[in-house]
Structures are given as structure tokens and as C-alpha cells.
Amino acid sequence: MVGYTAIVLQVGAVVAGAPLLTGLMRQTRARLEGRAGAGVLQPWRDVRKLLRKEPITPVGTGPAFRWAPPLLVATSLVLAVLVPLVSTDTPVRARADLILVVSLLALGTLALALAGLDTGTAFGGMGASREMTIAALVEPTILVAVFALSIPAGSTNLPVIVAGAADQPARLTSPAGLLAIAALAVAVLAESGRLPVDNPSTHLELTMVHEAMVLEYAGPDLALVEFGAQLRLTVLLGLLASLFAPWGIATGASLTAVLLALLLVVLKVMVLGMALAAAEVFWAKLRLFRVPELLAGSFLLALLAVTASYFLGAEGGGAR
Amino acid sequence: MSLIPAALATATALGVAGVPAGLILPQRVRGALVGSLTAGVGVAGGTAGVAALGGGRFSASAPGLLPLAGAHFAVDALSGLFMAVAGAVVAAVAVYGIGYVAGHGSHGLGSRGAQAVLPLFALTLLLVPAAAAVSTFLLLWELMALTSLLLVLAEHRARPAVREAAVWYAVMTHLGLVLLLAGLSVYAAQAGGETFAALRSGSGAMSPTVRGLVFVLTATAFTSKAGLVPLHAWLPRAHPEAPSAVSALMSAAMVNLGVYGLVRVGFDLLGGGPAWWWLLVMAMGGLSAVYGILQAAMASDLKRLLAYSTSENMGLVVLGVGAAGLFAHAGDKALAGLVLAAALLHVVNHSAFKSLLFGAAGSVLRATGERNLDLLGGLRARMPITAGLFALGALGAVALPPGNGFVSEWLLLQSMIHGLAVPGVTTAIVLPLAVAVIALSAGLAAAVFVKALGVGFFARPRTAQAAAAQESPLLMLAGMALLAALCTALALVPGLLGDGLDRAVAAVGFAGMHPVSGGGLRVRLDEVSASLSPLWVVVALTVALGAVTAATRWASRRQRRRMNARLWDCGGGAPTPRMAYTATSFAEPLQRVFDDVLAPEQDVDVTPVRESAYLVERVAFRNRVPDRIEHRLYRPVLDFLAAAGQSARRLAGGSVHAYLGYGFFGLVALLVVLVVGW
């Protein structure tokens, strides 16, 4: 029963908190840049405004365009259920496979890319082409980082990895753990479309990636697209927090522990989001064709993480 | 178990009966009858395969059937797996083929020759895995190559490119045959018998050098048949130029037999080997996976794209087979069984979605006469069922949930990740790279199929042909629907394969790990476990999708009516279809990223106006991504052969005197040799 409560709380927190996180990040950024900012609640006001507008179908678009936004949100919601943010002891713990999580993320990306091509405009195609290029190059980094993370735990099951790391914090400070963190952090930036890979607030054709794909959306559809992107960011930051700072996550069936874990994870994600927003003030967006270099670098880190984990792990812990 | 011989005999009878039927029958009924016979071959052969997967075994010898050696057949679960796959593909594609031929008239696939050969080709696809002696195997192998060659040639009157493709295919498949013949002859001579049983028992006593030689020769031939880089050159030529039904059969059933041969000879007959064999195999698999999908990403020709994707998928399968060999060599039979099961499962999945994709590509080709994605577009409104079926196949090919490709790639990734349990530095270095290769090829496959679906089927038509497209006839759709049902079943309930997969793996001496059961996949080894339930993923996604739609509807309940609006045109008037992204432009970023690997050739011709060098009159831009490996590897050989031929031409000057002289001197020389020699 506590397990179900944990899931409901987690999904509720992610759904309610995703726009707030974006609001918080924008506000942080605005303050650092010396602006007043629109307030933390602005993304929720945007969603409300957009939902009240009439739905619009651009001429010549088809089912892919119509169904991509709900599918994007649906994949993010399934992720919000699967990823252990609050508790590792949930009814879905056997299903929370890290490779599945990565694939569901990619499924959402793919749906939006198809929607971009479905419009048949230059912008849509451009965005789709760039997004798929980046997505293709991120994939090896993510999966090799997953490999590195799964070595000490002996499984790609997320709750097992997280619970193991919560038990033995030494795993996190080992060279392999640190390298994997670095690699995965870069991959998360790319997957969630943040600087320096993509600029979520740009509308310049030279720099747009995600925004170009979704340029034709308006009204409730746009609300879903934005909400989906916010959900993804929240889940990904939460995943990073759970993987690399799992302290406080509930591992048993205690309601107090779950509530405490919820509070902690909200704090952790807030800190991560504010740190990212602060960093983004100082980063410039990379040229599209410099992004592969960044990703190749992070791939190298992930590969090092695996080899380090193998060689150092064999000497030290004797886990294998 | 008398089911297997009965089914095989039925298949043979139907297949052989198809030859006179194709030759004699008038065009009106030819397609339907030959198609039905071919479908019968598929059903019967598939039944035999399923029976073998269910635990049935069969072996028979017919000493009188072939001169000298006699014919030997044996069916075990491994043969059964490949027969079941081939049978299912043949049956569905044959139904598709009836519709395909109906509108085509009497040339192409509907011609007498092609229709007579089609059932025979289908039959050889089913019988090759049943062969149990070197001579029987080689005979059927060659028959398969020849019949497929004739089918590739079916449309040679329509396009000159067909002939070139057929020449490439003929030469490469026969080079493969030569290698195979050499390898298996050496093997048979050393083992002292040519039946598989004799080879199996004789392999232990052979020297490592001979074993290595046999393995390298046969593996080269088998990987060439599987379309692996660098011996893939025939595949991206023959697949696009063959009629689509034949492409589907070749890509979904014939290339599998390369994998079958590799597994049969490498594991079953030779009984495994040293690590370098399998590292070599893994290297070829990995190279093919990445290179194949990169070339697919660059291809604008829909069928060429699918052909390169076959190279990629076979590369992944062979990567798994190589890993199985490596693990077995290290003594971890359980893990070897797991990764081999993953590879075989991927063979099954690939066959299902690739035959569906080739079928849909054939429908597009038939409706528009175009294979070039840059000239298509807008087909989802004109051919909705075909577009939906293509999307389903593409979902399988991108290896994302809830597609069927995801299931086997997940298992492959899991077995690679868990392979680190095998001690040794080799695995510690090779496996992360293998995971990276699988991941990169999956990521690029997503881009490839987004391109194929988004550019080819979505948006608006770019040409008049695409705008005039009409949905395919019912039988073609029915054939594809069968394959789509197969894809869906494999995606949702991989446990349908039951213990068959385990038996197939156990047939080559590895322990079955029961990775698939019921509605899910489960990996259990010492210390590690992982599970995946595709059905759960689908249900979860559907529930979430329903919740999202309902919530959005409720939130925007005051504005129910969807309005149509113009596309955003920057105030410049409605965008024309020419402004939409094409396949070439879609692939451009990837082409730039992989510039060093692909070595694209670009040409810009700027013609200025005569009066001023600064005013441009015309700009011509050409972009070509040649197959680099082909260019570097094959061109020198072809150039050498051409040069040798050219210099030999001097002997044939056209003078009858000279020719008579050659005859005279030749005869004299022969006589002198005879006199002196004897």
C-alpha cells in the first residue's frame, strides 16, 4: 500500500512540480541576469492560457502531428511512474529497467520529430533532422553510462542500482561512479534540450532545434508539448539525483520515510535545476556541428567509467 | 514425429509443381495459382519448422537422389527456427505477390520465367537448413543463389540498372560459393566423411590450423550471404532492383541463412573455436552494424535504405553470434546460450519487420513508380493502410518500445552487459564497445526510419506521381497485414516462441536460459537479473495516453471544435512542397558529423552572368555519398581485371588468319606435350 502511495505522490509531485521547476529555473536565470522575472508560477499560467485557446490543425498535417504531443506527455508520465525518485520499493520496481527508460525517452523524441516532418515546412524538417542527429549521437553515451552503472549493481534495474548506491555510498565516489556521473550529466543536457546543446528560449532558425520542430503547435497542443518537455526535464534531473545522490530515498515500506524522501527529492531537484540555470547564464550554445564533439567527449568518459569499473572493481571489491 | 517429413514432402511437391504451373499456365491465372502454391510451400515448410521447434527431430537419407554421395537431410530445432521464419515470410509474401503480379501484366515478376522460379526459390529457402551433408547443402545453396538471381533479373527489360545489379550479385554469390566449397571440401577431406554427423565427429581430431582455415573460409562466405561489410556490395544493388516481393524474400529469409551457416558450422560442426575466430566475427558484425546504418541514413532510395538496414541488423545478429563464441570459448555456456538466443530472436524479429517494410516499399513503388524519397511525400492521405503498415514495420526497426525490434535488442544489450562476468581483459574491452555499437546503430536507425516515414509518407506530395498514388490491391494489403500481425505478436508476447528458442540454442550445445516466457523476457544469471514486459509497457503507455487526452479534453472543454489554419509562412505566402525538407537535407547533419567516415563527394558549379562575375546566373549542386568501402576495396580489383581483359584483347584482333594460327599452334603444342610427356 505504501508502495502505491509512493508512486501516486511521486507522479503528483512531478506533474505539479514540472512547470514550477521550469519557472524556478527561469526566475533564477532572470535574477542572475538582473531582470525581475515573471515569477515561478508563470509556466502554470501559460499552460492554463494555452488550454483555453481553441485547438488548431495546420492545413496538410495528419495523425502524427495530432498524436505526438499526447504521446510525448504519456511517455514522460510512464517515466515518472517508473523512475525511483521517492522509493525503491514500489509495485513497479521489477519493470523499471534503465534501458527501457532510455528507450521511452527516445520514443518521445521520435514522436515529436515525426510531427515536425509531418508539417511539411522547412522549420519542422530542420528541427526534426537536428533533433534526430543529436538523439542518435547521445544514445551510445547513455547506454555505455548505463553499462557502467549496472556493473556494481549487477543489474540494469533502476531501483536495484539506486538502493545499492544508497547502501554503499562508496560506489558513487569511486572513479567509475564519478566518470559515469559526468557522462550521464552531459547526456541529460542533450536529452532535455538545454544549453549548451539546445537553447529552449531561442526562436532563431540558426540555433533552433526543439523549438523548430514544434513551431506549428498552438493552443492545447502547444501546452502539451511544453508540459511534456518540462516533465522530461524534471524526470531526468530527478533520475540524476536518484542515481548520484540517493541519500534519503525510501527503501522500505514506511510512510514517514516516503514523505521525507519526497521532500528531499524535491529539494535535490530544485538545487540541480537552479545550478543548471545558473550555469546556463555563463554558457553559450554550441554550434550544432560542435555538439558531436561534446557528446564524443562524454562518450569517452562513459567508456572510461566502464573500464575503470571493471579493472578497479576487480582489484578492490572483488565483486566479480 | 511424422509431421516433419510429411510437411517437407508437401512443401517439395508444391514447390516442384509450381515450376510447370508457372511455365504453362496462361497469364490470367498464373499469378494466383503459382502464388497459392508458393504460399503452400511456405505454410508446409513453416509447419515443419514449428514442429522442429516444438521438439521434433527428423533425419533421412536418400542414397539414390544425388549421384556419388546421396542426399542427406536432418531437421533439429536450429534448422526449425530458420525454417519457421522462412516459412512464415514465404507464405505472407506469396499472398502479397499475387496482388503484386496482378496489375503488372506479363513482364517482370509476372512473366513465365519468374513465376516458374519463384516457388523453387521459396522451396530452397526452406530446404537449405534441412540439409545434413556437404553436397546436399551446397547443391541447395547454389540452387537458392541461382533462383534468386533469376528473380532479381525479373525486371531487366524495364531498367538497365537491374542487369548491373544482377552481375554484381552473380559474381559475389559465386565467389562466396567458391569459398564455401573450398572450406567445406577441406573440412570433409580432413574429417573423412561429408555428412554433418561425420564432420561433427571428425572436427575434434583436426589440427587448429585446418580448423581455422575452414572457419575463415566458410565464415567469409556466410557473412557475404548475410550482407555483412565488407562483402555486402551485392546487397544494396540487388535488393532495390529486384521486384519488391523478391526483395522481401531475400532480405527477410535468404540473408538469414548466412547466419544459419555461421552458427551451424561454427558451433555445431566445428564445436566452437579459439577467441580470435569470434573476435573476427564480432568485428565484422560491429562494422556492418554501424556502417550499414550510416549508409542507410544517407540513402534517399527507399529500397536501398532498407537494404542497408538489413546489413545493419545482420551485423547486430552476427555481433551476438560472435559474442556467443567468445563466451563459450571462455567456458561460460549459460551466457553463450543467452546471447545466442538474443541473436536468433533478432533474426526472427528482423525478418518480420523487414519483409513488412519491403512489402510497403513495393506498394509505394507500384503506386507511384518512385523509390526516391525526395520525390515522394503525402502518401499517408493517399495510401493510409500502407502508410500505417510501414509505420508499424518502422517501429520494429527503430528498436524502441513497443516495437518488436526492441525486445531482441534489449536482450542483446542485456547479454552483452552481463557478459562482463566472463573473466578476461578481452571481454572487458570488447563488450563496452559492442554496447556502444548497438546503441549507436539503434540511435541512427531511429533517424533513418524517421526520415523514411516522415519524408516519404508524411507532409505533402512533392511530385505529381506521389499526388496521384492510390492504395494497393487487397491481396497485397492482406499479405502485409499477416506480417504486421506477426510483428505485433512478437512485440507484445515474445513468449509465443515458447521453448523453441531454447531448443534452437540447445541444438548447438548451449544451455537454454529460458529468456522468453509468456508475456515477458527475463534474464537470470548468477548475481544478475533483469526483466522486461513489453505488454506492460504498451498497457502503461495506452493508459497514460488515455489519461492525457482525457485531461486535455476536460481542461479545454469550452473550445471543442478544432480549427484549420494555414501553416506558418513567415508572411511570405503559402509554402510550396518544394520547401519541405527532403531526405537528403534531413541526412545532411549526420553526413557532416560522419564526414570522415562517409567521404561524401560534393560539387558546386556556379555560372556567373556574362557581364559580371558577381551576379550568379545558375548554381548546380551535386551531392553523392558513394559506398566508400566498396570504392576502396572493389574498385582496384575490378580495375585490374578490366586492365587484364583489355590487354588480352590484343590477342583477338579480328583476323581469321591469326585465329587459325592459334588453333594450329595450339594443336602442335599439345601434340608435342603429349609426345614428350608420355
Interface residues (C-beta under 8 A of the other chain):
Chain A: L51 R52 K53 E54 P55 I56 T57 P58 V59 G60 G62 P63 A64 P70 L71 V73 A74 T75 L77 V78 V81 A94 R95 D97 I99 L100 S103 L104 A106 L107 T109 L110 A113 L114 G116 L117 D118 T119 G120 T121 A122 F123 G124 G125 M126 A128 S129 R130 M132 T133 A135 A136 L137 V138 E139 P140 I142 L143 V144 V146 F147 S150 I151 G154 S155 T156 N157 L215 E216 A218 G219 P220 A223 L224 L288 F289 P292 F299 L303 V306 T307 Y310 F311 R320
Chain B: G377 G378 R380 A381 V398 A399 L400 P401 F406 W410 L413 Q414 I417 L420 A421 P423 A428 I429 L431 P432 L433 V435 A436 I438 A439 L440 A442 G443 L444 A446 A447 V450 K451 L453 G454 V455 F458 A459 R460 E527 V528 S529 A530 S531 L532 S533 W536 V537 A540 L541 A544 L545 A547 V548 T549 T552 A555 S556 R558 Q559 R561 R562 M563 N564 A565 R566 L567 W568 P575 P577 M579 A580 Y581 T582 S585 F586 A587 E588 P589 L590 R592 V593
